[in-house]
Amino acid sequence: MLAFAALGYHIMLEKPMALTADECRRIVAAVEKAGVILAVGHVLRYTPYTQALKRIVDSGRLGEIVSVQHLEPVGFWHQAHSFVRGNWRREDEATSMLMAKSCHNLDWLQYVLGPPPVRVSSFGRLSHFRPENKPVGAADRCLDCAVETSCPYSAKRDYGDRLARGEHN
């Protein structure tokens, strides 16, 4: 995208903007130098419920917002598909789960609430998908696994039938 900025193209990115803070800074410097528009597609800002909530918060009707607790529930299937065996399984190839999954939520909270937060805390850990929690008899790959038929994360079941039907997306 640095080349596109240099050519004078306006740029709209999907999240995450880049994998590191330094890469983000390089993108911002390039678009500022070229005088082009840079936008990140944080689409949740434009939903009717977000606009309604923002109007309520901005009206002062709720008083001063001093604390927010936000939960990003990631279903077991999505976790296994995307963050264990999928495109976002390794931070050195993609980005952190916080950026890949929750950056829309972080943008949404900032947009709705207004002023930047003074302090942020995040809690979580990788505890389930670990070698020591592997079922007895489980193999490294679903196609070779003795417990595949009873496994809720079976790639063979989740993807095999779809591939046989020609569903490759």
OpenMM code with the backbone's topology and positions (N, CA, C; nanometers):
from openmm import Vec3, app, unit

residues = "MET LEU ALA PHE ALA ALA LEU GLY TYR HIS ILE MET LEU GLU LYS PRO MET ALA LEU THR ALA ASP GLU CYS ARG ARG ILE VAL ALA ALA VAL GLU LYS ALA GLY VAL ILE LEU ALA VAL GLY HIS VAL LEU ARG TYR THR PRO TYR THR GLN ALA LEU LYS ARG ILE VAL ASP SER GLY ARG LEU GLY GLU ILE VAL SER VAL GLN HIS LEU GLU PRO VAL GLY PHE TRP HIS GLN ALA HIS SER PHE VAL ARG GLY ASN TRP ARG ARG GLU ASP GLU ALA THR SER MET LEU MET ALA LYS SER CYS HIS ASN LEU ASP TRP LEU GLN TYR VAL LEU GLY PRO PRO PRO VAL ARG VAL SER SER PHE GLY ARG LEU SER HIS PHE ARG PRO GLU ASN LYS PRO VAL GLY ALA ALA ASP ARG CYS LEU ASP CYS ALA VAL GLU THR SER CYS PRO TYR SER ALA LYS ARG ASP TYR GLY ASP ARG LEU ALA ARG GLY GLU HIS ASN".split()
positions = [
    Vec3(0.0797, -0.1193, 0.0000),
    Vec3(0.0000, 0.0000, 0.0000),
    Vec3(0.0844, 0.1262, 0.0000),
    Vec3(0.2102, 0.1143, 0.0409),
    Vec3(0.2998, 0.2296, 0.0341),
    Vec3(0.3160, 0.2753, -0.1101),
    Vec3(0.3245, 0.1803, -0.2007),
    Vec3(0.3373, 0.2133, -0.3434),
    Vec3(0.2114, 0.2814, -0.3944),
    Vec3(0.0944, 0.2356, -0.3494),
    Vec3(-0.0314, 0.2983, -0.3929),
    Vec3(-0.0396, 0.4422, -0.3438),
    Vec3(0.0014, 0.4646, -0.2190),
    Vec3(0.0021, 0.6014, -0.1671),
    Vec3(0.0941, 0.6887, -0.2510),
    Vec3(0.2117, 0.6387, -0.2841),
    Vec3(0.3076, 0.7152, -0.3646),
    Vec3(0.2518, 0.7475, -0.5030),
    Vec3(0.1642, 0.6607, -0.5529),
    Vec3(0.1015, 0.6852, -0.6833),
    Vec3(-0.0200, 0.7770, -0.6746),
    Vec3(-0.0566, 0.8175, -0.5520),
    Vec3(-0.1673, 0.9105, -0.5341),
    Vec3(-0.3032, 0.8465, -0.5118),
    Vec3(-0.3065, 0.7175, -0.4859),
    Vec3(-0.4336, 0.6498, -0.4607),
    Vec3(-0.4783, 0.6694, -0.3162),
    Vec3(-0.6082, 0.6958, -0.2979),
    Vec3(-0.6653, 0.6921, -0.1639),
    Vec3(-0.6723, 0.5449, -0.1234),
    Vec3(-0.6597, 0.5182, 0.0053),
    Vec3(-0.6482, 0.3797, 0.0516),
    Vec3(-0.7501, 0.3511, 0.1607),
    Vec3(-0.8224, 0.2400, 0.1432),
    Vec3(-0.9085, 0.1883, 0.2487),
    Vec3(-0.8595, 0.0485, 0.2826),
    Vec3(-0.8246, 0.0290, 0.4085),
    Vec3(-0.7719, -0.0988, 0.4548),
    Vec3(-0.8747, -0.1740, 0.5369),
    Vec3(-0.8654, -0.3035, 0.5331),
    Vec3(-0.9388, -0.3872, 0.6272),
    Vec3(-0.8496, -0.4010, 0.7487),
    Vec3(-0.9073, -0.4406, 0.8594),
    Vec3(-0.8288, -0.4583, 0.9801),
    Vec3(-0.7518, -0.5884, 0.9728),
    Vec3(-0.6428, -0.6017, 1.0412),
    Vec3(-0.5697, -0.4926, 1.1035),
    Vec3(-0.4942, -0.4116, 0.9973),
    Vec3(-0.4697, -0.2888, 1.0283),
    Vec3(-0.4006, -0.1992, 0.9358),
    Vec3(-0.2631, -0.2533, 0.8991),
    Vec3(-0.1921, -0.3082, 0.9955),
    Vec3(-0.0600, -0.3682, 0.9749),
    Vec3(-0.0332, -0.4597, 1.0933),
    Vec3(0.0753, -0.5337, 1.0856),
    Vec3(0.1051, -0.6297, 1.1911),
    Vec3(0.1829, -0.5716, 1.3073),
    Vec3(0.2488, -0.4571, 1.2852),
    Vec3(0.3265, -0.3957, 1.3936),
    Vec3(0.3001, -0.2461, 1.3978),
    Vec3(0.3315, -0.1850, 1.5111),
    Vec3(0.3156, -0.0399, 1.5257),
    Vec3(0.4064, 0.0340, 1.4271),
    Vec3(0.5286, -0.0179, 1.4052),
    Vec3(0.6191, 0.0469, 1.3094),
    Vec3(0.5619, 0.0447, 1.1674),
    Vec3(0.5003, -0.0673, 1.1291),
    Vec3(0.4386, -0.0737, 0.9967),
    Vec3(0.3236, 0.0262, 0.9861),
    Vec3(0.2463, 0.0421, 1.0919),
    Vec3(0.1386, 0.1415, 1.0923),
    Vec3(0.1946, 0.2824, 1.0743),
    Vec3(0.3034, 0.3110, 1.1444),
    Vec3(0.3651, 0.4436, 1.1327),
    Vec3(0.4161, 0.4698, 0.9905),
    Vec3(0.4717, 0.3664, 0.9265),
    Vec3(0.5191, 0.3824, 0.7881),
    Vec3(0.4033, 0.4116, 0.6928),
    Vec3(0.2912, 0.3446, 0.7138),
    Vec3(0.1739, 0.3688, 0.6298),
    Vec3(0.1240, 0.5115, 0.6487),
    Vec3(0.1121, 0.5554, 0.7737),
    Vec3(0.0656, 0.6916, 0.8009),
    Vec3(0.1607, 0.7943, 0.7404),
    Vec3(0.2898, 0.7735, 0.7544),
    Vec3(0.3879, 0.8667, 0.6966),
    Vec3(0.3740, 0.8716, 0.5449),
    Vec3(0.3523, 0.7572, 0.4819),
    Vec3(0.3410, 0.7522, 0.3357),
    Vec3(0.2166, 0.8253, 0.2865),
    Vec3(0.1031, 0.8075, 0.3543),
    Vec3(-0.0182, 0.8752, 0.3079),
    Vec3(-0.0121, 1.0247, 0.3376),
    Vec3(0.0510, 1.0615, 0.4481),
    Vec3(0.0674, 1.2045, 0.4766),
    Vec3(0.1575, 1.2702, 0.3733),
    Vec3(0.2663, 1.2034, 0.3383),
    Vec3(0.3589, 1.2562, 0.2374),
    Vec3(0.2899, 1.2703, 0.1018),
    Vec3(0.2063, 1.1723, 0.0678),
    Vec3(0.1392, 1.1738, -0.0626),
    Vec3(0.0132, 1.2602, -0.0627),
    Vec3(-0.0370, 1.2949, 0.0557),
    Vec3(-0.1582, 1.3758, 0.0638),
    Vec3(-0.2836, 1.3002, 0.0226),
    Vec3(-0.2857, 1.1704, 0.0472),
    Vec3(-0.4027, 1.0894, 0.0124),
    Vec3(-0.4800, 1.0524, 0.1384),
    Vec3(-0.6005, 1.0042, 0.1192),
    Vec3(-0.6861, 0.9646, 0.2307),
    Vec3(-0.6571, 0.8203, 0.2681),
    Vec3(-0.6483, 0.7958, 0.3977),
    Vec3(-0.6323, 0.6605, 0.4507),
    Vec3(-0.7500, 0.6345, 0.5435),
    Vec3(-0.8171, 0.5221, 0.5237),
    Vec3(-0.9271, 0.4821, 0.6115),
    Vec3(-0.9134, 0.3340, 0.6422),
    Vec3(-0.9531, 0.2972, 0.7635),
    Vec3(-0.9585, 0.1566, 0.8023),
    Vec3(-1.1060, 0.1220, 0.8165),
    Vec3(-1.1473, 0.0120, 0.7536),
    Vec3(-1.2893, -0.0241, 0.7466),
    Vec3(-1.3473, -0.0725, 0.8775),
    Vec3(-1.3708, 0.0174, 0.9697),
    Vec3(-1.4362, -0.0182, 1.0953),
    Vec3(-1.5869, 0.0024, 1.0784),
    Vec3(-1.6506, -0.0961, 1.0204),
    Vec3(-1.7895, -0.0836, 0.9756),
    Vec3(-1.8916, -0.0791, 1.0882),
    Vec3(-1.8562, -0.1234, 1.2080),
    Vec3(-1.9538, -0.1232, 1.3171),
    Vec3(-1.9984, 0.0173, 1.3552),
    Vec3(-1.9192, 0.1168, 1.3226),
    Vec3(-1.9572, 0.2553, 1.3532),
    Vec3(-2.0863, 0.2955, 1.2834),
    Vec3(-2.1179, 0.2337, 1.1722),
    Vec3(-2.2265, 0.2811, 1.0874),
    Vec3(-2.3547, 0.2004, 1.1010),
    Vec3(-2.3595, 0.1100, 1.1959),
    Vec3(-2.4815, 0.0324, 1.2157),
    Vec3(-2.5852, 0.1174, 1.2892),
    Vec3(-2.7134, 0.0926, 1.2643),
    Vec3(-2.8179, 0.1708, 1.3324),
    Vec3(-2.8088, 0.1638, 1.4856),
    Vec3(-2.7783, 0.0463, 1.5410),
    Vec3(-2.7719, 0.0373, 1.6875),
    Vec3(-2.6558, 0.1185, 1.7423),
    Vec3(-2.5428, 0.1226, 1.6707),
    Vec3(-2.4296, 0.2031, 1.7169),
    Vec3(-2.4646, 0.3510, 1.7135),
    Vec3(-2.5276, 0.3943, 1.6062),
    Vec3(-2.5657, 0.5357, 1.5959),
    Vec3(-2.6638, 0.5742, 1.7068),
    Vec3(-2.7592, 0.4854, 1.7376),
    Vec3(-2.8556, 0.5127, 1.8444),
    Vec3(-2.7855, 0.5210, 1.9801),
    Vec3(-2.6973, 0.4263, 2.0073),
    Vec3(-2.6254, 0.4263, 2.1343),
    Vec3(-2.5358, 0.5489, 2.1469),
    Vec3(-2.4685, 0.5851, 2.0398),
    Vec3(-2.3811, 0.7025, 2.0428),
    Vec3(-2.4612, 0.8291, 2.0733),
    Vec3(-2.5796, 0.8409, 2.0138),
    Vec3(-2.6645, 0.9583, 2.0424),
    Vec3(-2.7006, 0.9630, 2.1916),
    Vec3(-2.7327, 0.8474, 2.2491),
    Vec3(-2.7682, 0.8432, 2.3912),
    Vec3(-2.6479, 0.8812, 2.4777),
    Vec3(-2.5307, 0.8223, 2.4491),
    Vec3(-2.4100, 0.8531, 2.5267),
    Vec3(-2.3754, 1.0012, 2.5123),
    Vec3(-2.3767, 1.0530, 2.3882),
    Vec3(-2.3411, 1.1929, 2.3642),
    Vec3(-2.4396, 1.2907, 2.4286),
    Vec3(-2.5642, 1.2479, 2.4481),
    Vec3(-2.6649, 1.3368, 2.5070),
    Vec3(-2.6395, 1.3631, 2.6551),
    Vec3(-2.5603, 1.2783, 2.7198),
    Vec3(-2.5368, 1.2926, 2.8632),
    Vec3(-2.6433, 1.2239, 2.9475),
    Vec3(-2.7387, 1.1647, 2.8838),
    Vec3(-2.8505, 1.0992, 2.9536),
    Vec3(-2.8036, 0.9911, 3.0514),
    Vec3(-2.6932, 0.9241, 3.0185),
    Vec3(-2.6408, 0.8181, 3.1047),
    Vec3(-2.5459, 0.8708, 3.2114),
    Vec3(-2.5143, 0.9987, 3.2062),
    Vec3(-2.4171, 1.0556, 3.2993),
    Vec3(-2.2760, 1.0314, 3.2480),
    Vec3(-2.1799, 1.0485, 3.3356),
    Vec3(-2.0405, 1.0285, 3.2980),
    Vec3(-2.0089, 0.8785, 3.2971),
    Vec3(-1.9569, 0.8304, 3.1867),
    Vec3(-1.9173, 0.6901, 3.1758),
    Vec3(-1.7799, 0.6770, 3.2409),
    Vec3(-1.7705, 0.6020, 3.3479),
    Vec3(-1.6435, 0.5902, 3.4194),
    Vec3(-1.5815, 0.4518, 3.4059),
    Vec3(-1.6602, 0.3529, 3.3615),
    Vec3(-1.6076, 0.2178, 3.3494),
    Vec3(-1.6912, 0.1404, 3.2484),
    Vec3(-1.6248, 0.0563, 3.1714),
    Vec3(-1.6929, -0.0289, 3.0748),
    Vec3(-1.6346, -0.1685, 3.0864),
    Vec3(-1.7217, -0.2669, 3.0903),
    Vec3(-1.6779, -0.4061, 3.0845),
    Vec3(-1.7321, -0.4621, 2.9540),
    Vec3(-1.6434, -0.5084, 2.8696),
    Vec3(-1.6830, -0.5580, 2.7374),
    Vec3(-1.6302, -0.6996, 2.7201),
    Vec3(-1.7147, -0.7879, 2.6730),
    Vec3(-1.6763, -0.9268, 2.6515),
    Vec3(-1.6807, -0.9576, 2.5031),
    Vec3(-1.5759, -1.0180, 2.4518),
    Vec3(-1.5721, -1.0649, 2.3129),
    Vec3(-1.5754, -1.2167, 2.3174),
    Vec3(-1.6954, -1.2760, 2.3154),
    Vec3(-1.7019, -1.4220, 2.3210),
    Vec3(-1.6635, -1.4826, 2.1859),
    Vec3(-1.5679, -1.5706, 2.1876),
    Vec3(-1.5262, -1.6399, 2.0659),
    Vec3(-1.5717, -1.7845, 2.0809),
    Vec3(-1.6643, -1.8254, 1.9963),
    Vec3(-1.7159, -1.9610, 2.0025),
    Vec3(-1.6078, -2.0654, 1.9783),
    Vec3(-1.6281, -2.1848, 2.0322),
    Vec3(-1.5247, -2.2885, 2.0232),
    Vec3(-1.4916, -2.3220, 1.8785),
    Vec3(-1.5913, -2.3230, 1.7895),
    Vec3(-1.5654, -2.3572, 1.6507),
    Vec3(-1.4804, -2.2488, 1.5836),
    Vec3(-1.5145, -2.1229, 1.6102),
    Vec3(-1.4388, -2.0113, 1.5517),
    Vec3(-1.2959, -2.0107, 1.6060),
    Vec3(-1.2799, -2.0380, 1.7338),
    Vec3(-1.1460, -2.0444, 1.7932),
    Vec3(-1.0622, -2.1521, 1.7246),
    Vec3(-1.1194, -2.2721, 1.7122),
    Vec3(-1.0457, -2.3826, 1.6506),
    Vec3(-1.0178, -2.3550, 1.5033),
    Vec3(-1.1174, -2.3042, 1.4320),
    Vec3(-1.1032, -2.2823, 1.2879),
    Vec3(-1.0045, -2.1694, 1.2568),
    Vec3(-1.0191, -2.0568, 1.3231),
    Vec3(-0.9423, -1.9384, 1.2864),
    Vec3(-0.8121, -1.9202, 1.3632),
    Vec3(-0.8130, -1.9518, 1.4930),
    Vec3(-0.6997, -1.9171, 1.5777),
    Vec3(-0.6146, -2.0355, 1.6202),
    Vec3(-0.6556, -2.1571, 1.5872),
    Vec3(-0.5721, -2.2731, 1.6149),
    Vec3(-0.5184, -2.3298, 1.4849),
    Vec3(-0.6067, -2.3540, 1.3869),
    Vec3(-0.5588, -2.4119, 1.2611),
    Vec3(-0.5731, -2.3165, 1.1425),
    Vec3(-0.6278, -2.2010, 1.1623),
    Vec3(-0.6581, -2.1109, 1.0517),
    Vec3(-0.5545, -2.0031, 1.0249),
    Vec3(-0.5994, -1.9017, 0.9525),
    Vec3(-0.5099, -1.7939, 0.9065),
    Vec3(-0.4435, -1.7161, 1.0193),
    Vec3(-0.5044, -1.7117, 1.1366),
    Vec3(-0.4525, -1.6301, 1.2469),
    Vec3(-0.3918, -1.7161, 1.3567),
    Vec3(-0.3420, -1.8339, 1.3230),
    Vec3(-0.2913, -1.9277, 1.4237),
    Vec3(-0.1558, -1.8860, 1.4808),
    Vec3(-0.0804, -1.8021, 1.4106),
    Vec3(0.0539, -1.7647, 1.4565),
    Vec3(0.0752, -1.6152, 1.4392),
    Vec3(0.1147, -1.5489, 1.5467),
    Vec3(0.1378, -1.4050, 1.5408),
    Vec3(0.2499, -1.3679, 1.4457),
    Vec3(0.3470, -1.4569, 1.4244),
    Vec3(0.4567, -1.4226, 1.3336),
    Vec3(0.4128, -1.4287, 1.1874),
    Vec3(0.2949, -1.4850, 1.1589),
    Vec3(0.2424, -1.4911, 1.0217),
    Vec3(0.1226, -1.3999, 1.0015),
    Vec3(0.0580, -1.3598, 1.1077),
    Vec3(-0.0636, -1.2799, 1.0952),
    Vec3(-0.0576, -1.1641, 1.1942),
    Vec3(-0.1339, -1.1721, 1.2986),
    Vec3(-0.1340, -1.0696, 1.4017),
    Vec3(-0.1880, -1.1315, 1.5286),
    Vec3(-0.1858, -1.0571, 1.6363),
    Vec3(-0.2374, -1.1094, 1.7622),
    Vec3(-0.3880, -1.1281, 1.7548),
    Vec3(-0.4392, -1.2143, 1.8394),
    Vec3(-0.5839, -1.2357, 1.8435),
    Vec3(-0.6564, -1.1060, 1.8795),
    Vec3(-0.5967, -1.0256, 1.9661),
    Vec3(-0.6584, -0.8985, 2.0018),
    Vec3(-0.6803, -0.8126, 1.8779),
    Vec3(-0.5804, -0.8041, 1.7915),
    Vec3(-0.5943, -0.7235, 1.6701),
    Vec3(-0.6832, -0.7915, 1.5662),
    Vec3(-0.6668, -0.9213, 1.5495),
    Vec3(-0.7434, -0.9918, 1.4466),
    Vec3(-0.8913, -1.0006, 1.4807),
    Vec3(-0.9243, -1.0222, 1.6052),
    Vec3(-1.0631, -1.0464, 1.6436),
    Vec3(-1.1283, -0.9263, 1.7094),
    Vec3(-1.0537, -0.8524, 1.7878),
    Vec3(-1.1172, -0.7516, 1.8723),
    Vec3(-1.0936, -0.6072, 1.8315),
    Vec3(-1.0201, -0.5813, 1.7250),
    Vec3(-0.9936, -0.4412, 1.6907),
    Vec3(-1.1213, -0.3675, 1.6531),
    Vec3(-1.2196, -0.4382, 1.5944),
    Vec3(-1.3476, -0.3726, 1.5665),
    Vec3(-1.4158, -0.3328, 1.6975),
    Vec3(-1.4085, -0.4188, 1.7969),
    Vec3(-1.4692, -0.3888, 1.9257),
    Vec3(-1.4006, -0.2703, 1.9923),
    Vec3(-1.2678, -0.2679, 1.9865),
    Vec3(-1.1934, -0.1572, 2.0465),
    Vec3(-1.2267, -0.0257, 1.9772),
    Vec3(-1.2337, -0.0281, 1.8448),
    Vec3(-1.2713, 0.0924, 1.7705),
    Vec3(-1.4131, 0.1352, 1.8069),
    Vec3(-1.5036, 0.0374, 1.8151),
    Vec3(-1.6439, 0.0659, 1.8463),
    Vec3(-1.6561, 0.1332, 1.9828),
    Vec3(-1.5880, 0.0772, 2.0834),
    Vec3(-1.5929, 0.1366, 2.2167),
    Vec3(-1.5395, 0.2795, 2.2161),
    Vec3(-1.4271, 0.3001, 2.1485),
    Vec3(-1.3681, 0.4340, 2.1420),
    Vec3(-1.4631, 0.5313, 2.0728),
    Vec3(-1.5253, 0.4872, 1.9649),
    Vec3(-1.6170, 0.5724, 1.8896),
    Vec3(-1.7400, 0.6093, 1.9736),
    Vec3(-1.8011, 0.5108, 2.0358),
    Vec3(-1.9231, 0.5347, 2.1132),
    Vec3(-1.8949, 0.6191, 2.2372),
    Vec3(-1.7848, 0.5906, 2.3064),
    Vec3(-1.7589, 0.6567, 2.4334),
    Vec3(-1.6936, 0.7937, 2.4193),
    Vec3(-1.6167, 0.8151, 2.3126),
    Vec3(-1.5571, 0.9462, 2.2919),
    Vec3(-1.4153, 0.9582, 2.3403),
    Vec3(-1.3939, 1.0164, 2.4579),
    Vec3(-1.2562, 1.0398, 2.5040),
    Vec3(-1.1770, 0.9096, 2.5166),
    Vec3(-1.0465, 0.9165, 2.4928),
    Vec3(-0.9638, 0.7958, 2.5065),
    Vec3(-0.9680, 0.7435, 2.6497),
    Vec3(-0.9582, 0.6126, 2.6664),
    Vec3(-0.9577, 0.5576, 2.8018),
    Vec3(-0.8291, 0.5956, 2.8755),
    Vec3(-0.8402, 0.6054, 3.0057),
    Vec3(-0.7241, 0.6342, 3.0895),
    Vec3(-0.6455, 0.5060, 3.1151),
    Vec3(-0.7177, 0.3932, 3.1300),
    Vec3(-0.6539, 0.2663, 3.1611),
    Vec3(-0.7362, 0.1545, 3.0977),
    Vec3(-0.6682, 0.0516, 3.0471),
    Vec3(-0.7336, -0.0627, 2.9848),
    Vec3(-0.6744, -0.1899, 3.0432),
    Vec3(-0.7587, -0.2880, 3.0678),
    Vec3(-0.7133, -0.4196, 3.1125),
    Vec3(-0.7754, -0.5245, 3.0228),
    Vec3(-0.6998, -0.6291, 2.9954),
    Vec3(-0.7490, -0.7390, 2.9141),
    Vec3(-0.7055, -0.8689, 2.9793),
    Vec3(-0.7947, -0.9660, 2.9794),
    Vec3(-0.7646, -1.0921, 3.0454),
    Vec3(-0.7924, -1.2072, 2.9507),
    Vec3(-0.7085, -1.3038, 2.9511),
    Vec3(-0.7264, -1.4234, 2.8705),
    Vec3(-0.5981, -1.5032, 2.8711),
    Vec3(-0.6083, -1.6251, 2.8240),
    Vec3(-0.4878, -1.7058, 2.8138),
    Vec3(-0.5153, -1.8250, 2.7235),
    Vec3(-0.4118, -1.8806, 2.6738),
    Vec3(-0.4208, -2.0017, 2.5941),
    Vec3(-0.4081, -2.1189, 2.6901),
    Vec3(-0.5208, -2.1805, 2.7204),
    Vec3(-0.5150, -2.2904, 2.8159),
    Vec3(-0.5756, -2.4187, 2.7614),
    Vec3(-0.6643, -2.4096, 2.6673),
    Vec3(-0.7321, -2.5303, 2.6200),
    Vec3(-0.6538, -2.6020, 2.5101),
    Vec3(-0.6160, -2.5324, 2.4064),
    Vec3(-0.5480, -2.5938, 2.2919),
    Vec3(-0.3980, -2.6019, 2.3178),
    Vec3(-0.3625, -2.6908, 2.4062),
    Vec3(-0.2232, -2.7100, 2.4440),
    Vec3(-0.1923, -2.8588, 2.4398),
    Vec3(-0.0660, -2.8947, 2.4140),
    Vec3(-0.0300, -3.0373, 2.4045),
    Vec3(-0.0713, -3.1197, 2.5270),
    Vec3(-0.0582, -3.0621, 2.6456),
    Vec3(-0.0920, -3.1383, 2.7656),
    Vec3(-0.2424, -3.1645, 2.7814),
    Vec3(-0.3248, -3.0932, 2.7053),
    Vec3(-0.4697, -3.1145, 2.7099),
    Vec3(-0.5207, -3.1992, 2.5941),
    Vec3(-0.4303, -3.2503, 2.5144),
    Vec3(-0.4659, -3.3338, 2.4000),
    Vec3(-0.5325, -3.4628, 2.4500),
    Vec3(-0.6458, -3.5035, 2.3900),
    Vec3(-0.7121, -3.6265, 2.4343),
    Vec3(-0.6214, -3.7487, 2.4187),
    Vec3(-0.6382, -3.8443, 2.5062),
    Vec3(-0.5622, -3.9697, 2.4983),
    Vec3(-0.5931, -4.0353, 2.3645),
    Vec3(-0.4896, -4.0731, 2.2929),
    Vec3(-0.5063, -4.1381, 2.1633),
    Vec3(-0.5152, -4.0431, 2.0459),
    Vec3(-0.5128, -3.9143, 2.0717),
    Vec3(-0.5233, -3.8162, 1.9636),
    Vec3(-0.3926, -3.8080, 1.8853),
    Vec3(-0.4068, -3.7895, 1.7552),
    Vec3(-0.2905, -3.7747, 1.6666),
    Vec3(-0.2656, -3.6264, 1.6400),
    Vec3(-0.1587, -3.5975, 1.5681),
    Vec3(-0.1294, -3.4590, 1.5323),
    Vec3(-0.2248, -3.4060, 1.4265),
    Vec3(-0.2795, -3.4917, 1.3434),
    Vec3(-0.3685, -3.4513, 1.2351),
    Vec3(-0.4994, -3.5291, 1.2445),
    Vec3(-0.6089, -3.4616, 1.2149),
    Vec3(-0.7417, -3.5237, 1.2245),
    Vec3(-0.7555, -3.6482, 1.1369),
    Vec3(-0.6968, -3.6469, 1.0184),
    Vec3(-0.7126, -3.7606, 0.9275),
    Vec3(-0.6471, -3.8875, 0.9814),
    Vec3(-0.5519, -3.8732, 1.0724),
    Vec3(-0.4817, -3.9881, 1.1305),
    Vec3(-0.5263, -4.0186, 1.2730),
    Vec3(-0.6305, -3.9542, 1.3213),
    Vec3(-0.6628, -3.9559, 1.4634),
    Vec3(-0.7665, -4.0618, 1.5004),
    Vec3(-0.7360, -4.1361, 1.6049),
    Vec3(-0.8261, -4.2408, 1.6540),
    Vec3(-0.9491, -4.1842, 1.7243),
    Vec3(-0.9420, -4.0617, 1.7740),
    Vec3(-1.0560, -4.0028, 1.8450),
    Vec3(-1.1288, -3.8965, 1.7616),
    Vec3(-1.0974, -3.8887, 1.6323),
    Vec3(-1.1550, -3.7853, 1.5451),
    Vec3(-1.3073, -3.7858, 1.5442),
    Vec3(-1.3692, -3.9019, 1.5422),
    Vec3(-1.5156, -3.9082, 1.5296),
    Vec3(-1.5876, -3.8494, 1.6505),
    Vec3(-1.5235, -3.8475, 1.7664),
    Vec3(-1.5871, -3.7913, 1.8859),
    Vec3(-1.5346, -3.6520, 1.9211),
    Vec3(-1.4464, -3.5985, 1.8385),
    Vec3(-1.3836, -3.4696, 1.8677),
    Vec3(-1.4694, -3.3536, 1.8170),
    Vec3(-1.4992, -3.2553, 1.9018),
    Vec3(-1.5785, -3.1408, 1.8564),
    Vec3(-1.5028, -3.0513, 1.7580),
    Vec3(-1.3723, -3.0716, 1.7430),
    Vec3(-1.2904, -2.9873, 1.6559),
    Vec3(-1.2457, -3.0611, 1.5296),
    Vec3(-1.3134, -3.1672, 1.4934),
    Vec3(-1.2743, -3.2506, 1.3802),
    Vec3(-1.2699, -3.1725, 1.2496),
    Vec3(-1.1520, -3.1582, 1.1944),
    Vec3(-1.1384, -3.0937, 1.0635),
    Vec3(-1.1989, -3.1815, 0.9550),
    Vec3(-1.1874, -3.3107, 0.9712),
    Vec3(-1.2440, -3.4039, 0.8724),
    Vec3(-1.3942, -3.3825, 0.8608),
    Vec3(-1.4624, -3.3749, 0.9721),
    Vec3(-1.6068, -3.3526, 0.9715),
    Vec3(-1.6405, -3.2095, 0.9263),
    Vec3(-1.5694, -3.1115, 0.9829),
    Vec3(-1.6024, -2.9719, 0.9549),
    Vec3(-1.5724, -2.9301, 0.8112),
    Vec3(-1.4661, -2.9852, 0.7532),
    Vec3(-1.4263, -2.9410, 0.6197),
    Vec3(-1.4427, -3.0470, 0.5123),
    Vec3(-1.4258, -3.1738, 0.5481),
    Vec3(-1.4258, -3.2817, 0.4494),
    Vec3(-1.5490, -3.2868, 0.3623),
    Vec3(-1.6685, -3.2836, 0.4232),
    Vec3(-1.7916, -3.2890, 0.3447),
    Vec3(-1.8063, -3.1663, 0.2557),
    Vec3(-1.7651, -3.0527, 0.3051),
    Vec3(-1.7742, -2.9297, 0.2247),
    Vec3(-1.6829, -2.9386, 0.1021),
    Vec3(-1.5639, -2.9889, 0.1206),
    Vec3(-1.4714, -3.0040, 0.0085),
    Vec3(-1.5271, -3.1015, -0.0940),
    Vec3(-1.5870, -3.2110, -0.0459),
    Vec3(-1.6452, -3.3103, -0.1378),
    Vec3(-1.7597, -3.2500, -0.2193),
    Vec3(-1.8313, -3.1526, -0.1593),
    Vec3(-1.9420, -3.0855, -0.2310),
    Vec3(-1.8923, -2.9711, -0.3190),
    Vec3(-1.7619, -2.9458, -0.3179),
    Vec3(-1.7073, -2.8392, -0.4005),
    Vec3(-1.7101, -2.7024, -0.3340),
    Vec3(-1.7342, -2.6982, -0.2035),
    Vec3(-1.7346, -2.5708, -0.1297),
    Vec3(-1.5925, -2.5416, -0.0835),
    Vec3(-1.5235, -2.4590, -0.1587),
    Vec3(-1.3811, -2.4340, -0.1308),
    Vec3(-1.3564, -2.2959, -0.0709),
    Vec3(-1.4581, -2.2251, -0.0292),
    Vec3(-1.4367, -2.0922, 0.0278),
    Vec3(-1.4514, -2.0939, 0.1768),
] * unit.nanometer
topology = app.Topology()
chain = topology.addChain("A")
for resn in residues:
    res = topology.addResidue(resn, chain)
    for name in ("N", "CA", "C"):
        topology.addAtom(name, app.Element.getBySymbol(name[0]), res)
